[in-house]
Amino acid sequence: MPTYHTRPMPNGWSKPRDLAKLAEMRARFEFEIPLGDLPGIPDEFMLADGPVRVWLQFGRERGVAVADVRVQAALTPLCQRCLREMRLDIASESHVAIVESEAQAAKVPEELETFLAPDSQGTLAALAAEELLLSLPIVPRHEASARCLEVSVGEAAVNIVPASPGVTAALEETQRPFADLRALLERGRN
């Protein structure tokens, strides 16, 4: 069967498609999509250096529609350790079974990811978004080799954050919630 290779028309990635039919046709897609057009991406990962590159190759295995899904992106979330922008390069690929129900997903071999597409309907953007979501860290932070900027204060290390009037005041005022605990306990005994 000949391979169908095309670039989707602009915004064609959000159009619902019959994914089972694409699998029968062994369709291939390669496109770039703005990060904001991918559904379900958390707000903290919504900044990127350019579009997300996506490659999809549909086919059938053991009677099930499958897709090889590959994504590449350069995201710029805030590091949750130092609160500065960081570069997060994503390069991920998965072999995905396209299933119509959770019952069908339970029968898929463990080595395959699953993508739920009721009535075989789904979008190319949703397939790409799911692959990207599976690649995101739970908490974005700089690699250990690219240590966040730290300044030693006494025996503790404090992360430096970009200075702003509210942040500067908060850094200068030290909170000690248990400072008067001993006095309160002593008063309670009397």
SVG drawing of the C-alpha trace seen along z (x, -y; Angstrom):
<svg xmlns="http://www.w3.org/2000/svg" viewBox="-18 -48 46 58">
<polyline fill="none" stroke="black" stroke-width="0.4" points="0.0,0.0 1.5,-3.4 2.5,-5.8 0.6,-9.0 2.9,-11.9 1.7,-15.4 2.0,-18.5 -1.3,-19.4 -2.8,-22.7 -2.4,-25.5 -4.5,-24.6 -5.3,-21.2 -3.7,-19.6 -6.8,-20.6 -9.3,-19.1 -10.9,-15.8 -9.7,-12.9 -10.5,-9.2 -7.3,-7.8 -8.2,-4.2 -8.4,-5.3 -5.0,-7.1 -3.6,-3.8 -5.0,-1.9 -3.5,-4.4 -0.1,-4.3 -0.3,-8.1 2.7,-10.2 2.7,-13.8 5.5,-16.2 4.6,-19.7 5.5,-22.5 2.8,-23.7 2.7,-26.7 2.9,-25.5 -0.4,-27.3 -2.2,-25.1 -1.5,-21.9 -4.3,-21.1 -3.8,-20.5 -0.3,-21.9 0.1,-23.4 0.6,-27.1 4.1,-26.8 5.3,-25.2 3.6,-27.6 6.8,-29.6 8.9,-28.2 11.7,-29.1 9.8,-28.5 7.2,-26.0 7.0,-22.3 8.1,-19.9 6.0,-16.8 6.4,-13.6 3.6,-11.1 3.7,-7.7 0.4,-5.7 0.1,-2.0 -1.5,1.3 -0.1,4.0 -1.8,7.1 -5.2,5.7 -4.7,2.4 -4.2,-1.1 -0.8,-2.5 1.2,-5.6 4.8,-6.5 4.8,-9.9 7.9,-12.1 8.1,-15.6 10.9,-18.2 10.5,-21.4 12.6,-24.0 10.6,-25.2 11.5,-28.0 9.7,-27.4 10.8,-28.9 13.2,-26.8 11.4,-26.0 14.6,-26.1 15.9,-29.6 12.7,-31.0 14.6,-32.0 13.9,-31.0 15.6,-27.9 15.9,-26.1 14.2,-22.7 14.9,-20.7 12.4,-18.0 13.0,-15.2 10.6,-12.3 9.1,-9.5 6.7,-6.7 4.9,-3.9 1.2,-4.4 -1.8,-2.1 -4.9,-4.1 -7.8,-2.6 -11.6,-3.4 -12.2,-2.5 -10.5,-1.9 -11.5,1.8 -9.6,2.0 -6.6,0.2 -6.4,2.9 -5.7,5.4 -2.8,3.5 0.7,4.9 2.6,3.2 5.4,1.9 2.9,-0.4 1.5,-3.7 -2.2,-4.2 -4.2,-7.1 -7.9,-7.1 -9.9,-8.0 -13.6,-7.3 -15.1,-6.2 -11.5,-6.4 -11.8,-10.2 -8.9,-12.4 -6.7,-15.2 -3.0,-15.3 -2.5,-18.1 -3.9,-15.9 -1.5,-13.0 1.4,-15.5 0.3,-17.1 0.1,-13.7 3.6,-12.9 4.9,-16.3 3.0,-16.0 4.6,-12.6 8.0,-14.2 7.6,-17.1 9.2,-17.0 6.9,-17.2 9.0,-20.1 11.1,-22.0 14.6,-22.8 18.1,-23.3 20.3,-20.2 22.7,-19.5 25.6,-20.5 24.0,-23.9 23.5,-24.8 21.2,-27.6 22.9,-30.8 23.3,-30.3 24.8,-32.6 25.9,-31.2 24.4,-32.9 25.8,-31.5 25.4,-27.7 22.4,-27.8 22.3,-28.4 19.7,-30.8 18.5,-31.0 18.7,-34.4 15.6,-35.6 15.2,-38.5 15.0,-41.7 11.7,-43.6 10.4,-45.9 8.1,-43.2 10.7,-40.4 13.4,-42.6 11.2,-43.5 10.3,-39.8 14.0,-38.8 14.9,-41.5 12.1,-40.4 12.9,-37.1 9.9,-35.0 10.4,-33.0 7.0,-31.4 8.2,-29.5 10.5,-32.2 8.1,-32.8 7.1,-29.1 9.1,-28.7 7.5,-31.7 4.1,-30.5 4.8,-27.1 6.1,-28.6 3.0,-30.8 0.8,-27.7 2.5,-25.9 1.7,-28.8"/>
</svg>
